[in-house]
């Protein structure tokens, strides 16, 4: 699909970003966010003035190639320093690679060709993939230029994703009979047909850092589109309907565990989603009254970017469980803190890691837990909101009261057999079927010494 190219305007009507990512939905201003760096601090996309890069310093317009008046950014390297996209009048696009030092570089064409659109870039920015001449998947490097990846026997192909070291490319291609299949290309094996899963067509949109997990969309007969996950070891997995009329996977986290995309149902507008094997589908939205589309995720899948009703957005939430009770008062770092949970909700695995992030640097904090949610504003004079109720336990044992240091974060490995519960003999084991809620209390300055609370996360165990 041709990326959106918007006409240049005389000014950018968007507010500058805070110094770092903040918890919950963040409106980046008019436009569409398409790509995000590994740590989530850099976002790229398109606004009314063309290719745009958002970071903690504000908003940067990248311009266009010489002679062009339009541009679109679609992806960014893991460190946020290399941006790729397309430039040109809409009928004669040229792929570009942008850096802060070298500016916008034209990547050329395939032999005899005159158009090219970039779709993705690898982790260090050295490999760019996309589609040339309206239907030839390409892979570009500085040393080798633009390489035609061929087809699966048909007349066209398109590349949409590339893994971290640039050795694996994914996309779609026609086969000899004319059907469209998803492909996975490797330097050693060439283009591999991973099928259309018995449907009319399939397209691969994203790939994990190691190249072993591929995500995308397929159409089964005359039913709506459906998201899939394909792995080298297990083949294809249909993510299913789950009451949805239509779904499409657009990207995947570096570890291959978090899929992002969009779905619609008979009762709702299209909504951005994230999906994990253990947690299933989770709606990510700026506003449920507006349609939203997710296009990419950072390395661990905790931050997702996309577009909603003409607005670019960035949303940070816990990969495991559900984030709730977003902070109403920012802390001295300029944001409301958030708790991110990773691991497995199945009690038998005993795996749960909590990370409180976006905290003030070098501040002390500890985690709290309860099976009851609550909402108590400014408890005990604190600036935040206590999001727990009932029997509230504190992780205050040896090594559990931590300093956030220069990163502004603390992490705790949770023993699910010994959750603090003051009125129940001090500790209690989590049970399958129970929901536990977790929050972080931390020291703060605003401007005098005080304390604050992060958002909370709710996890239902199995």
GUPABA-923427 format. One line per field, with one value per residue (C-alpha): x, y, z negated. Coordinates in steps of 0.25 Angstrom, whole numbers, padded with zeros to 4 digits. Layout:
// residues N
X	c(X;...)
Y	c(Y;...)
Z	c(Z;...)
// end
This chain:
// residues 462
X	c(0000;0005;0009;0001;0008;0003;0006;0016;0010;0017;0017;0015;0003;0007;0012;0026;0028;0032;0046;0042;0030;0019;0009;-0004;-0008;0000;-0005;0007;-0001;-0007;-0002;0001;0012;0018;0031;0038;0052;0055;0054;0041;0048;0048;0035;0035;0023;0016;0009;0004;0018;0023;0033;0034;0043;0038;0047;0049;0055;0042;0038;0047;0042;0052;0049;0049;0059;0064;0053;0042;0031;0025;0031;0027;0034;0031;0042;0053;0066;0067;0075;0066;0077;0073;0059;0054;0042;0038;0040;0034;0021;0012;0013;0028;0033;0048;0052;0061;0070;0071;0082;0084;0098;0096;0082;0073;0080;0073;0074;0073;0065;0066;0072;0063;0053;0048;0041;0043;0037;0044;0036;0046;0060;0068;0074;0086;0080;0090;0079;0066;0055;0043;0036;0041;0034;0020;0023;0037;0042;0056;0067;0077;0091;0101;0111;0102;0091;0077;0075;0063;0058;0050;0036;0030;0027;0017;0018;0020;0025;0026;0035;0030;0039;0053;0060;0071;0083;0076;0078;0063;0052;0037;0026;0016;0017;0009;0010;0009;-0006;-0008;-0011;-0003;0005;0013;0028;0041;0054;0068;0081;0084;0071;0065;0050;0042;0027;0020;0006;-0007;-0013;-0024;-0029;-0030;-0017;-0007;0003;0015;0016;0026;0038;0045;0059;0064;0056;0048;0035;0027;0013;0003;-0011;-0019;-0032;-0039;-0050;-0059;-0058;-0052;-0037;-0030;-0016;-0006;0007;0017;0029;0041;0038;0023;0017;0005;-0004;-0018;-0020;-0035;-0048;-0051;-0063;-0056;-0061;-0047;-0033;-0019;-0005;0004;0017;0023;0032;0047;0045;0034;0024;0015;0007;0001;-0009;-0024;-0037;-0052;-0065;-0080;-0081;-0068;-0060;-0046;-0037;-0022;-0019;-0007;-0007;0001;0000;-0004;-0012;-0019;-0025;-0024;-0030;-0021;-0028;-0027;-0042;-0052;-0061;-0050;-0044;-0030;-0019;-0006;0006;0018;0024;0037;0046;0038;0025;0021;0020;0012;0010;-0001;-0011;-0025;-0035;-0023;-0015;-0001;-0001;0009;0003;0011;0004;0008;0010;0005;-0008;-0016;-0011;-0021;-0022;-0013;-0006;-0014;-0001;0012;0024;0037;0042;0031;0022;0013;0020;0016;0017;0021;0019;0025;0025;0014;0000;0000;0003;0010;0022;0024;0029;0026;0035;0030;0037;0033;0038;0037;0041;0049;0064;0071;0058;0054;0042;0035;0024;0010;0000;-0015;-0026;-0035;-0035;-0037;-0035;-0031;-0025;-0014;-0013;-0005;-0001;0005;0003;-0002;-0014;-0014;-0020;-0021;-0031;-0034;-0022;-0010;0003;0017;0029;0038;0047;0062;0066;0052;0053;0061;0067;0063;0077;0080;0070;0058;0053;0053;0050;0046;0045;0032;0030;0016;0016;0019;0011;0010;-0004;-0003;-0016;-0014;-0002;0007;0009;-0001;0001;-0006;-0017;-0022;-0034;-0030;-0027;-0016;-0012;0001;0006;0019;0020;0033;0039;0038;0041;0030;0038;0039;0041;0029;0024;0016;0010;0010;-0001;-0005;-0006;-0016;-0012;-0022;-0015;-0018)
Y	c(0000;0014;0022;0035;0047;0060;0074;0083;0095;0107;0103;0091;0093;0083;0085;0081;0068;0067;0063;0048;0039;0040;0029;0027;0032;0044;0052;0056;0066;0065;0054;0039;0032;0020;0016;0016;0014;0002;0010;0018;0031;0035;0034;0037;0039;0049;0062;0073;0078;0064;0054;0057;0052;0054;0053;0059;0072;0074;0072;0072;0073;0065;0072;0065;0061;0072;0076;0070;0076;0064;0054;0043;0036;0021;0015;0018;0010;0005;0016;0027;0033;0027;0030;0024;0028;0033;0047;0053;0056;0045;0039;0038;0034;0032;0025;0032;0030;0042;0044;0057;0058;0054;0059;0052;0042;0037;0022;0021;0011;-0003;-0005;0002;0007;0021;0019;0013;0014;0010;0002;-0002;-0001;-0010;-0008;0000;0007;0000;-0008;-0002;-0010;-0006;-0007;-0001;0001;-0002;-0017;-0021;-0024;-0018;-0018;-0007;-0006;0005;-0005;-0012;-0002;-0007;-0022;-0028;-0039;-0046;-0052;-0065;-0068;-0057;-0043;-0034;-0034;-0024;-0023;-0018;-0022;-0026;-0032;-0026;-0030;-0028;-0043;-0046;-0038;-0041;-0036;-0041;-0047;-0053;-0067;-0073;-0075;-0060;-0062;-0053;-0061;-0056;-0058;-0058;-0055;-0059;-0056;-0071;-0077;-0066;-0064;-0074;-0076;-0076;-0077;-0070;-0080;-0086;-0072;-0062;-0054;-0052;-0041;-0041;-0027;-0029;-0038;-0040;-0036;-0050;-0052;-0065;-0058;-0052;-0045;-0040;-0041;-0052;-0052;-0066;-0068;-0056;-0054;-0042;-0040;-0047;-0046;-0057;-0060;-0069;-0075;-0083;-0095;-0095;-0090;-0081;-0077;-0070;-0060;-0062;-0054;-0053;-0046;-0037;-0034;-0030;-0030;-0027;-0029;-0017;-0020;-0028;-0025;-0029;-0041;-0046;-0046;-0034;-0032;-0019;-0015;-0011;-0018;-0014;-0020;-0019;-0009;-0001;0007;0002;0001;0000;-0013;-0021;-0036;-0046;-0061;-0061;-0048;-0048;-0035;-0022;-0009;0003;0016;0031;0031;0020;0030;0031;0021;0017;0009;0004;0003;0000;-0004;-0002;-0013;-0019;-0015;-0006;0006;0007;0017;0020;0030;0033;0043;0051;0051;0044;0036;0029;0020;0013;0002;-0011;-0023;-0032;-0028;-0015;-0001;0007;0019;0028;0039;0052;0060;0059;0056;0065;0057;0064;0051;0042;0029;0015;0001;-0009;-0024;-0035;-0050;-0060;-0060;-0075;-0077;-0090;-0082;-0073;-0062;-0048;-0036;-0022;-0009;0005;0015;0030;0033;0044;0041;0036;0035;0024;0015;0002;-0006;-0008;-0019;-0022;-0031;-0018;-0006;0008;0023;0032;0045;0051;0041;0045;0058;0051;0057;0045;0036;0022;0013;0001;-0002;-0013;-0021;-0013;-0020;-0013;-0020;-0014;-0026;-0026;-0021;-0017;-0002;0003;0015;0019;0024;0031;0023;0027;0013;0001;-0013;-0025;-0040;-0044;-0057;-0061;-0070;-0059;-0046;-0037;-0036;-0030;-0035;-0049;-0054;-0045;-0052;-0060;-0068;-0063;-0073;-0076;-0068;-0056;-0042;-0035;-0020;-0014;0001;0008;0019;0028;0040;0053;0068;0078;0087;0082;0068;0060;0046;0042;0029;0023;0018;0003;-0010;-0020;-0035;-0047;-0060;-0073)
Z	c(0000;0004;-0009;-0011;-0005;-0010;-0004;-0011;-0019;-0024;-0039;-0048;-0057;-0068;-0083;-0087;-0094;-0109;-0112;-0112;-0109;-0119;-0124;-0116;-0103;-0097;-0086;-0077;-0069;-0055;-0047;-0047;-0055;-0047;-0054;-0068;-0073;-0082;-0095;-0091;-0092;-0077;-0068;-0053;-0043;-0034;-0037;-0029;-0026;-0022;-0028;-0043;-0055;-0069;-0081;-0095;-0089;-0081;-0067;-0055;-0040;-0031;-0018;-0005;0006;0015;0025;0017;0009;0001;-0008;-0018;-0029;-0032;-0040;-0049;-0054;-0068;-0073;-0067;-0058;-0044;-0038;-0025;-0016;-0002;0004;0017;0024;0021;0035;0035;0021;0017;0005;-0005;-0017;-0027;-0037;-0046;-0040;-0026;-0024;-0013;-0004;0009;0009;0024;0033;0038;0052;0062;0051;0047;0034;0020;0006;-0007;-0017;-0028;-0033;-0042;-0056;-0052;-0040;-0030;-0023;-0016;-0010;-0002;0012;0025;0038;0033;0030;0027;0013;0011;0000;0000;-0006;-0004;0001;0011;0014;0017;0019;0025;0016;0027;0026;0022;0037;0040;0045;0033;0019;0007;-0005;-0018;-0029;-0033;-0045;-0054;-0046;-0032;-0028;-0028;-0020;-0020;-0011;-0001;0014;0024;0028;0042;0041;0037;0022;0012;0002;-0010;-0009;-0017;-0010;-0016;-0010;-0010;-0005;0003;0003;-0005;-0003;-0016;-0010;-0010;-0020;-0011;-0008;0003;-0001;-0011;-0014;-0025;-0031;-0043;-0048;-0061;-0063;-0061;-0049;-0055;-0057;-0046;-0047;-0037;-0031;-0023;-0017;-0018;-0007;-0008;-0023;-0028;-0029;-0041;-0048;-0048;-0055;-0048;-0054;-0049;-0059;-0059;-0046;-0046;-0057;-0054;-0065;-0062;-0063;-0078;-0073;-0064;-0050;-0044;-0049;-0043;-0050;-0046;-0055;-0066;-0077;-0076;-0084;-0076;-0088;-0086;-0073;-0069;-0059;-0058;-0058;-0057;-0062;-0059;-0070;-0069;-0060;-0057;-0069;-0071;-0079;-0085;-0086;-0094;-0095;-0109;-0110;-0096;-0090;-0098;-0092;-0091;-0088;-0090;-0090;-0087;-0080;-0069;-0060;-0063;-0056;-0062;-0053;-0061;-0075;-0083;-0086;-0098;-0092;-0104;-0095;-0082;-0072;-0061;-0057;-0062;-0055;-0049;-0061;-0063;-0076;-0085;-0096;-0107;-0115;-0123;-0113;-0124;-0131;-0129;-0133;-0141;-0149;-0141;-0150;-0151;-0156;-0149;-0157;-0157;-0145;-0137;-0135;-0143;-0146;-0141;-0145;-0134;-0137;-0129;-0131;-0130;-0137;-0139;-0154;-0151;-0144;-0155;-0146;-0149;-0147;-0151;-0146;-0151;-0141;-0138;-0152;-0157;-0156;-0169;-0177;-0186;-0184;-0187;-0181;-0187;-0184;-0187;-0182;-0183;-0174;-0180;-0177;-0188;-0184;-0192;-0203;-0215;-0208;-0196;-0182;-0175;-0176;-0183;-0173;-0183;-0194;-0204;-0210;-0204;-0205;-0203;-0197;-0208;-0211;-0209;-0195;-0192;-0195;-0183;-0178;-0163;-0160;-0147;-0139;-0147;-0149;-0159;-0156;-0165;-0163;-0170;-0177;-0175;-0186;-0196;-0193;-0205;-0211;-0225;-0230;-0225;-0233;-0226;-0213;-0204;-0191;-0178;-0173;-0159;-0157;-0166;-0161;-0168;-0166;-0167;-0169;-0172;-0183;-0182;-0188;-0180;-0180;-0176;-0180;-0194;-0198;-0197;-0191;-0179;-0172;-0159;-0151;-0155;-0147;-0149;-0146;-0146;-0149;-0143)
// end
